Structures are given as structure tokens and as C-alpha cells.
Amino acid sequence: MPSTTRRNGRRDTPPPRTGSNETEILHGFLNYLRTSIAAKVDGAPEPQVRTAAVPSGTNLLGLLNHLTFVERSLFLGDDVTDWQATFQAAPSDSVADVVARYRDTVERANDVLDGCTDLGAPVPRLRPDRPAPSIRWALTHMIEETGRHAGHADILRELIDGTTGRGSAFRSRSVARRSAAPLTGPRSPAPRSTSTHEPTAGPRSCRAASSSTAPSTKTSATPWQQHRYVSRRCS
């Protein structure tokens, strides 16, 4: 993708120039947005990074914490029973902890997505009886969700210390799968949820998710259905 440019004194990275097929475009734009919001939160000062800037309680660190749970729910199969709580990072979690955890989750989600060649196939689930959206729907929703909160993060970070711009240069994973430096970094413990699912190698067409713990049965709604109703928080 084009390198970072400066416009009116601000750092700015334009959208990626991905390949011509649908898979490369979806993956490219999602990774672009993921990198942008992680860069927007990285290095933000305490305590402003977790201080609510609007009456709803929305804060910069909480946005990235929330997106970590969305990624894990949608692509790794985690159950999340309290979506509102995900908008607040734990007091013991530093900015570096939350950013590293998000980047680690993105890597694991991409490991699952790399094994899925059919956009019309359902997202892998630990339990085959649990309804799941298609890969195409999941990628499109994750682009919408990440882009929406990246816009919120732009405003919140500027209010905190004047930082503006769309993050740092990033090469699309579809062009260079393992060369996307912003998606690497120290690994952190998985975010708190009712189950932990790690991607493992499965059939060549699509890698399945597996877990060392039993899935939660506290709710009958699927994670992606639950998240659709709680996404209203920052509107």
C-alpha cells in the first residue's frame, strides 16, 4: 500500500491498494483499520486514555478492549455474556497490555481466516450446532465495527493530546502475509471471557477453532447476534 504521507503537518496513511479479488480487498481493508486503531491507542497517556470523554462513558482504551472481544467472539468462538463491560479495560491493564492483547488476537483471528478460502462458508465454530455467519458477513461486519470505533478513537485521541492522522504504514496481509510488523509484538494473556478458543490446523479449506475448556451455555444467542444489539453504545 502507499507509504505514510504528511498532510498539513499530520501523519496520514491512505487506504491500501489491495488485489482485485474480493478476499484480498476484505482482508486488506480490515487489516488497515486494525492497524490504524491500534496505533491510535498505542502510547496514549494515563489517566486520560481510560477517562470517559462523553456521557456514555466511552474512552479510548475501552474501545480497543471492546474490539478485542469482538474479534475473539466472531473469529475465535469466545462467548461474551456482558458486552457493555468490554468497553472498560481492567484497572490493572496498562495501555501496552491492551494494545498487545489486541494485536495478538488479530494474529490468531488471521490464522483462522487464512485457512478459509470460501467466503460463503460459515465461520468455524467449536460447536457445529451453533449458528455462524459466513466468512464474507463476518469480514464485512468486522470492517464496519472496526472502522466505526476507529473514527471514535480519532476524536478521542485528538482530544487527549492533539494527535491526528490515520496511523502508520501497513502492507496488506494478502500481499505480504507475515511482513505486517504492526500486527506483531509481545503476547499477552487472552481477554477475560467465559471460554478460550485457540485456532488449530484443520481441513485445508478452513481451519477450525478448538478449546481446552468447555464452551459457555449461559446464553442461547450466538455471539454475533448478541453483538449486533450492543453495538449501539457509541452512536
BALOBA-1460 file (C-alpha; in Angstrom, 3 decimals):
// residues 235
<rec num="1" residu="m" x="0.000" y="0.000" z="0.000"/>
<rec num="2" residu="p" x="1.159" y="3.636" z="-0.333"/>
<rec num="3" residu="s" x="3.615" y="4.826" z="2.276"/>
<rec num="4" residu="t" x="2.721" y="7.229" z="5.037"/>
<rec num="5" residu="t" x="2.379" y="10.841" z="3.922"/>
<rec num="6" residu="r" x="2.083" y="14.100" z="5.804"/>
<rec num="7" residu="r" x="-0.848" y="16.413" z="5.204"/>
<rec num="8" residu="n" x="-0.918" y="19.771" z="6.951"/>
<rec num="9" residu="g" x="1.595" y="18.502" z="9.471"/>
<rec num="10" residu="r" x="-0.264" y="15.316" z="10.381"/>
<rec num="11" residu="r" x="0.774" y="11.737" z="9.749"/>
<rec num="12" residu="d" x="-1.610" y="10.047" z="7.361"/>
<rec num="13" residu="t" x="-1.743" y="6.577" z="5.816"/>
<rec num="14" residu="p" x="-4.169" y="6.241" z="2.887"/>
<rec num="15" residu="p" x="-6.290" y="3.103" z="2.371"/>
<rec num="16" residu="p" x="-4.472" y="0.040" z="0.988"/>
<rec num="17" residu="r" x="-4.260" y="-0.798" z="-2.704"/>
<rec num="18" residu="t" x="-5.175" y="-4.455" z="-2.444"/>
<rec num="19" residu="g" x="-5.543" y="-7.104" z="-5.129"/>
<rec num="20" residu="s" x="-8.506" y="-7.321" z="-7.448"/>
<rec num="21" residu="n" x="-10.378" y="-10.224" z="-5.836"/>
<rec num="22" residu="e" x="-12.924" y="-9.897" z="-3.050"/>
<rec num="23" residu="t" x="-10.941" y="-11.829" z="-0.445"/>
<rec num="24" residu="e" x="-7.854" y="-9.642" z="-0.800"/>
<rec num="25" residu="i" x="-9.932" y="-6.465" z="-0.638"/>
<rec num="26" residu="l" x="-11.808" y="-7.506" z="2.509"/>
<rec num="27" residu="h" x="-8.671" y="-8.716" z="4.273"/>
<rec num="28" residu="g" x="-6.690" y="-5.678" z="3.185"/>
<rec num="29" residu="f" x="-9.168" y="-3.100" z="4.441"/>
<rec num="30" residu="l" x="-9.788" y="-4.931" z="7.707"/>
<rec num="31" residu="n" x="-6.076" y="-5.131" z="8.479"/>
<rec num="32" residu="y" x="-5.658" y="-1.476" z="7.545"/>
<rec num="33" residu="l" x="-8.326" y="-0.470" z="10.055"/>
<rec num="34" residu="r" x="-6.978" y="-2.828" z="12.718"/>
<rec num="35" residu="t" x="-3.521" y="-1.313" z="12.407"/>
<rec num="36" residu="s" x="-4.898" y="2.219" z="12.456"/>
<rec num="37" residu="i" x="-6.865" y="1.876" z="15.679"/>
<rec num="38" residu="a" x="-4.057" y="0.014" z="17.471"/>
<rec num="39" residu="a" x="-1.658" y="2.818" z="16.532"/>
<rec num="40" residu="k" x="-4.186" y="5.397" z="17.697"/>
<rec num="41" residu="v" x="-4.330" y="3.854" z="21.190"/>
<rec num="42" residu="d" x="-0.646" y="2.917" z="21.476"/>
<rec num="43" residu="g" x="1.263" y="5.405" z="23.595"/>
<rec num="44" residu="a" x="-1.773" y="7.366" z="24.783"/>
<rec num="45" residu="p" x="-1.175" y="8.882" z="28.237"/>
<rec num="46" residu="e" x="-2.699" y="7.822" z="31.531"/>
<rec num="47" residu="p" x="-5.196" y="8.501" z="33.000"/>
<rec num="48" residu="q" x="-6.775" y="10.254" z="30.016"/>
<rec num="49" residu="v" x="-6.671" y="7.089" z="27.888"/>
<rec num="50" residu="r" x="-9.267" y="5.445" z="30.143"/>
<rec num="51" residu="t" x="-11.198" y="8.561" z="31.142"/>
<rec num="52" residu="a" x="-14.682" y="8.943" z="29.657"/>
<rec num="53" residu="a" x="-14.887" y="11.848" z="27.213"/>
<rec num="54" residu="v" x="-18.671" y="11.657" z="26.684"/>
<rec num="55" residu="p" x="-21.669" y="10.948" z="28.963"/>
<rec num="56" residu="s" x="-21.980" y="7.368" z="27.673"/>
<rec num="57" residu="g" x="-18.646" y="6.518" z="29.293"/>
<rec num="58" residu="t" x="-16.770" y="5.870" z="26.044"/>
<rec num="59" residu="n" x="-12.999" y="6.018" z="26.474"/>
<rec num="60" residu="l" x="-10.064" y="5.355" z="24.164"/>
<rec num="61" residu="l" x="-8.632" y="2.303" z="25.904"/>
<rec num="62" residu="g" x="-12.077" y="0.781" z="26.314"/>
<rec num="63" residu="l" x="-12.696" y="0.936" z="22.563"/>
<rec num="64" residu="l" x="-9.688" y="-1.254" z="21.811"/>
<rec num="65" residu="n" x="-10.552" y="-3.585" z="24.674"/>
<rec num="66" residu="h" x="-14.060" y="-3.951" z="23.213"/>
<rec num="67" residu="l" x="-12.741" y="-4.688" z="19.711"/>
<rec num="68" residu="t" x="-10.533" y="-7.427" z="21.156"/>
<rec num="69" residu="f" x="-13.620" y="-9.177" z="22.487"/>
<rec num="70" residu="v" x="-15.465" y="-8.715" z="19.194"/>
<rec num="71" residu="e" x="-12.576" y="-10.313" z="17.266"/>
<rec num="72" residu="r" x="-12.409" y="-13.226" z="19.672"/>
<rec num="73" residu="s" x="-16.174" y="-13.733" z="19.651"/>
<rec num="74" residu="l" x="-16.531" y="-13.568" z="15.885"/>
<rec num="75" residu="f" x="-13.432" y="-15.441" z="14.717"/>
<rec num="76" residu="l" x="-12.229" y="-17.495" z="17.707"/>
<rec num="77" residu="g" x="-15.603" y="-18.563" z="19.088"/>
<rec num="78" residu="d" x="-15.455" y="-16.987" z="22.557"/>
<rec num="79" residu="d" x="-18.687" y="-16.436" z="24.466"/>
<rec num="80" residu="v" x="-19.161" y="-12.911" z="25.792"/>
<rec num="81" residu="t" x="-22.039" y="-12.543" z="28.233"/>
<rec num="82" residu="d" x="-21.676" y="-8.845" z="29.082"/>
<rec num="83" residu="w" x="-20.815" y="-6.708" z="26.049"/>
<rec num="84" residu="q" x="-21.200" y="-3.427" z="27.909"/>
<rec num="85" residu="a" x="-18.436" y="-4.461" z="30.316"/>
<rec num="86" residu="t" x="-15.996" y="-4.895" z="27.441"/>
<rec num="87" residu="f" x="-15.926" y="-1.121" z="26.925"/>
<rec num="88" residu="q" x="-13.886" y="-0.801" z="30.133"/>
<rec num="89" residu="a" x="-10.341" y="-2.142" z="30.419"/>
<rec num="90" residu="a" x="-9.352" y="-3.637" z="33.763"/>
<rec num="91" residu="p" x="-7.628" y="-1.132" z="36.078"/>
<rec num="92" residu="s" x="-4.602" y="-3.439" z="36.221"/>
<rec num="93" residu="d" x="-4.227" y="-3.445" z="32.421"/>
<rec num="94" residu="s" x="-1.788" y="-0.893" z="31.039"/>
<rec num="95" residu="v" x="-2.081" y="0.664" z="27.599"/>
<rec num="96" residu="a" x="0.715" y="-1.634" z="26.415"/>
<rec num="97" residu="d" x="-1.170" y="-4.666" z="27.775"/>
<rec num="98" residu="v" x="-4.390" y="-3.833" z="25.933"/>
<rec num="99" residu="v" x="-2.624" y="-2.995" z="22.664"/>
<rec num="100" residu="a" x="-0.515" y="-6.168" z="22.758"/>
<rec num="101" residu="r" x="-3.574" y="-8.291" z="23.564"/>
<rec num="102" residu="y" x="-5.469" y="-6.791" z="20.623"/>
<rec num="103" residu="r" x="-2.597" y="-7.385" z="18.199"/>
<rec num="104" residu="d" x="-2.195" y="-10.940" z="19.447"/>
<rec num="105" residu="t" x="-5.917" y="-11.559" z="18.955"/>
<rec num="106" residu="v" x="-5.737" y="-10.172" z="15.415"/>
<rec num="107" residu="e" x="-2.903" y="-12.589" z="14.624"/>
<rec num="108" residu="r" x="-4.943" y="-15.508" z="15.914"/>
<rec num="109" residu="a" x="-8.028" y="-14.389" z="14.022"/>
<rec num="110" residu="n" x="-5.989" y="-14.121" z="10.831"/>
<rec num="111" residu="d" x="-4.628" y="-17.619" z="11.400"/>
<rec num="112" residu="v" x="-8.221" y="-18.838" z="11.264"/>
<rec num="113" residu="l" x="-9.134" y="-16.672" z="8.271"/>
<rec num="114" residu="d" x="-6.058" y="-17.754" z="6.314"/>
<rec num="115" residu="g" x="-7.461" y="-21.274" z="6.253"/>
<rec num="116" residu="c" x="-10.813" y="-20.176" z="4.852"/>
<rec num="117" residu="t" x="-10.889" y="-19.966" z="1.066"/>
<rec num="118" residu="d" x="-14.663" y="-19.840" z="0.570"/>
<rec num="119" residu="l" x="-16.219" y="-16.525" z="1.607"/>
<rec num="120" residu="g" x="-19.645" y="-18.148" z="1.587"/>
<rec num="121" residu="a" x="-18.653" y="-20.802" z="4.134"/>
<rec num="122" residu="p" x="-19.582" y="-20.310" z="7.807"/>
<rec num="123" residu="v" x="-17.032" y="-19.039" z="10.282"/>
<rec num="124" residu="p" x="-15.507" y="-22.071" z="12.072"/>
<rec num="125" residu="r" x="-17.180" y="-22.821" z="15.394"/>
<rec num="126" residu="l" x="-16.165" y="-25.116" z="18.239"/>
<rec num="127" residu="r" x="-19.750" y="-26.372" z="18.407"/>
<rec num="128" residu="p" x="-21.127" y="-27.349" z="14.983"/>
<rec num="129" residu="d" x="-24.700" y="-26.920" z="16.244"/>
<rec num="130" residu="r" x="-24.156" y="-23.206" z="16.922"/>
<rec num="131" residu="p" x="-25.262" y="-20.995" z="14.005"/>
<rec num="132" residu="a" x="-22.453" y="-18.936" z="12.494"/>
<rec num="133" residu="p" x="-22.366" y="-16.163" z="9.880"/>
<rec num="134" residu="s" x="-20.499" y="-16.574" z="6.622"/>
<rec num="135" residu="i" x="-16.858" y="-15.544" z="6.309"/>
<rec num="136" residu="r" x="-17.984" y="-12.736" z="3.980"/>
<rec num="137" residu="w" x="-20.508" y="-11.411" z="6.509"/>
<rec num="138" residu="a" x="-18.016" y="-11.682" z="9.378"/>
<rec num="139" residu="l" x="-15.296" y="-9.785" z="7.492"/>
<rec num="140" residu="t" x="-17.728" y="-7.101" z="6.364"/>
<rec num="141" residu="h" x="-19.125" y="-6.688" z="9.870"/>
<rec num="142" residu="m" x="-15.633" y="-6.525" z="11.370"/>
<rec num="143" residu="i" x="-14.679" y="-3.814" z="8.865"/>
<rec num="144" residu="e" x="-17.799" y="-1.848" z="9.822"/>
<rec num="145" residu="e" x="-17.224" y="-2.338" z="13.542"/>
<rec num="146" residu="t" x="-13.519" y="-1.501" z="13.479"/>
<rec num="147" residu="g" x="-13.993" y="1.479" z="11.171"/>
<rec num="148" residu="r" x="-16.734" y="2.891" z="13.371"/>
<rec num="149" residu="h" x="-14.670" y="2.685" z="16.527"/>
<rec num="150" residu="a" x="-11.524" y="3.875" z="14.731"/>
<rec num="151" residu="g" x="-13.429" y="7.064" z="13.972"/>
<rec num="152" residu="h" x="-14.355" y="7.395" z="17.634"/>
<rec num="153" residu="a" x="-10.703" y="6.798" z="18.542"/>
<rec num="154" residu="d" x="-9.548" y="9.537" z="16.148"/>
<rec num="155" residu="i" x="-11.624" y="12.108" z="18.007"/>
<rec num="156" residu="l" x="-10.783" y="10.839" z="21.499"/>
<rec num="157" residu="r" x="-7.027" y="10.769" z="20.865"/>
<rec num="158" residu="e" x="-7.060" y="14.286" z="19.415"/>
<rec num="159" residu="l" x="-8.936" y="15.500" z="22.489"/>
<rec num="160" residu="i" x="-6.317" y="13.882" z="24.736"/>
<rec num="161" residu="d" x="-3.065" y="15.167" z="23.238"/>
<rec num="162" residu="g" x="-3.732" y="16.593" z="19.785"/>
<rec num="163" residu="t" x="-2.538" y="13.502" z="17.884"/>
<rec num="164" residu="t" x="-4.195" y="13.189" z="14.458"/>
<rec num="165" residu="g" x="-3.837" y="11.059" z="11.337"/>
<rec num="166" residu="r" x="-4.735" y="7.541" z="10.297"/>
<rec num="167" residu="g" x="-1.934" y="5.544" z="11.887"/>
<rec num="168" residu="s" x="1.183" y="4.041" z="10.359"/>
<rec num="169" residu="a" x="2.042" y="2.470" z="7.017"/>
<rec num="170" residu="f" x="0.880" y="-1.119" z="6.669"/>
<rec num="171" residu="r" x="1.230" y="-3.626" z="3.880"/>
<rec num="172" residu="s" x="-1.848" y="-5.740" z="3.262"/>
<rec num="173" residu="r" x="-1.679" y="-9.272" z="4.652"/>
<rec num="174" residu="s" x="-2.887" y="-10.517" z="1.258"/>
<rec num="175" residu="v" x="0.264" y="-9.045" z="-0.327"/>
<rec num="176" residu="a" x="2.760" y="-9.962" z="2.388"/>
<rec num="177" residu="r" x="1.211" y="-12.307" z="4.930"/>
<rec num="178" residu="r" x="3.812" y="-12.178" z="7.658"/>
<rec num="179" residu="s" x="5.516" y="-8.850" z="6.931"/>
<rec num="180" residu="a" x="2.890" y="-6.685" z="8.648"/>
<rec num="181" residu="a" x="5.047" y="-5.521" z="11.541"/>
<rec num="182" residu="p" x="2.221" y="-3.594" z="13.309"/>
<rec num="183" residu="l" x="0.421" y="-6.895" z="13.896"/>
<rec num="184" residu="t" x="3.333" y="-8.427" z="15.793"/>
<rec num="185" residu="g" x="4.530" y="-7.830" z="19.307"/>
<rec num="186" residu="p" x="4.657" y="-9.341" z="22.780"/>
<rec num="187" residu="r" x="1.833" y="-11.705" z="23.543"/>
<rec num="188" residu="s" x="-0.473" y="-11.043" z="26.469"/>
<rec num="189" residu="p" x="-2.977" y="-13.245" z="28.276"/>
<rec num="190" residu="a" x="-6.271" y="-13.673" z="26.473"/>
<rec num="191" residu="p" x="-9.013" y="-11.216" z="27.451"/>
<rec num="192" residu="r" x="-11.413" y="-12.294" z="30.143"/>
<rec num="193" residu="s" x="-14.347" y="-14.235" z="28.753"/>
<rec num="194" residu="t" x="-16.307" y="-17.355" z="29.542"/>
<rec num="195" residu="s" x="-14.158" y="-19.583" z="27.339"/>
<rec num="196" residu="t" x="-10.838" y="-19.593" z="25.496"/>
<rec num="197" residu="h" x="-10.558" y="-20.859" z="21.937"/>
<rec num="198" residu="e" x="-7.279" y="-21.229" z="20.095"/>
<rec num="199" residu="p" x="-7.119" y="-21.808" z="16.309"/>
<rec num="200" residu="t" x="-5.661" y="-25.145" z="15.276"/>
<rec num="201" residu="a" x="-4.953" y="-26.677" z="11.913"/>
<rec num="202" residu="g" x="-7.972" y="-28.302" z="10.349"/>
<rec num="203" residu="p" x="-9.104" y="-29.159" z="6.824"/>
<rec num="204" residu="r" x="-7.238" y="-27.244" z="4.138"/>
<rec num="205" residu="s" x="-10.367" y="-25.347" z="3.124"/>
<rec num="206" residu="c" x="-10.869" y="-23.852" z="6.562"/>
<rec num="207" residu="r" x="-9.090" y="-24.085" z="9.898"/>
<rec num="208" residu="a" x="-11.302" y="-24.897" z="12.847"/>
<rec num="209" residu="a" x="-11.146" y="-23.370" z="16.305"/>
<rec num="210" residu="s" x="-10.514" y="-25.578" z="19.310"/>
<rec num="211" residu="s" x="-10.540" y="-25.071" z="23.060"/>
<rec num="212" residu="s" x="-9.183" y="-26.610" z="26.208"/>
<rec num="213" residu="t" x="-12.292" y="-25.540" z="28.123"/>
<rec num="214" residu="a" x="-15.970" y="-26.225" z="27.657"/>
<rec num="215" residu="p" x="-17.974" y="-23.510" z="25.906"/>
<rec num="216" residu="s" x="-20.310" y="-21.372" z="27.981"/>
<rec num="217" residu="t" x="-24.001" y="-22.228" z="27.888"/>
<rec num="218" residu="k" x="-25.209" y="-19.135" z="29.727"/>
<rec num="219" residu="t" x="-26.956" y="-17.734" z="26.683"/>
<rec num="220" residu="s" x="-28.750" y="-19.216" z="23.697"/>
<rec num="221" residu="a" x="-27.998" y="-16.330" z="21.340"/>
<rec num="222" residu="t" x="-24.916" y="-16.613" z="19.165"/>
<rec num="223" residu="p" x="-22.052" y="-14.178" z="19.852"/>
<rec num="224" residu="w" x="-22.527" y="-12.357" z="16.556"/>
<rec num="225" residu="q" x="-26.261" y="-11.946" z="17.233"/>
<rec num="226" residu="q" x="-25.592" y="-10.597" z="20.736"/>
<rec num="227" residu="h" x="-23.038" y="-8.122" z="19.463"/>
<rec num="228" residu="r" x="-25.423" y="-6.684" z="16.894"/>
<rec num="229" residu="y" x="-27.625" y="-5.377" z="19.695"/>
<rec num="230" residu="v" x="-24.915" y="-3.862" z="21.875"/>
<rec num="231" residu="s" x="-23.003" y="-2.073" z="19.079"/>
<rec num="232" residu="r" x="-25.176" y="0.975" z="19.646"/>
<rec num="233" residu="r" x="-23.059" y="2.276" z="22.549"/>
<rec num="234" residu="c" x="-21.018" y="4.890" z="20.672"/>
<rec num="235" residu="s" x="-23.613" y="6.015" z="18.158"/>
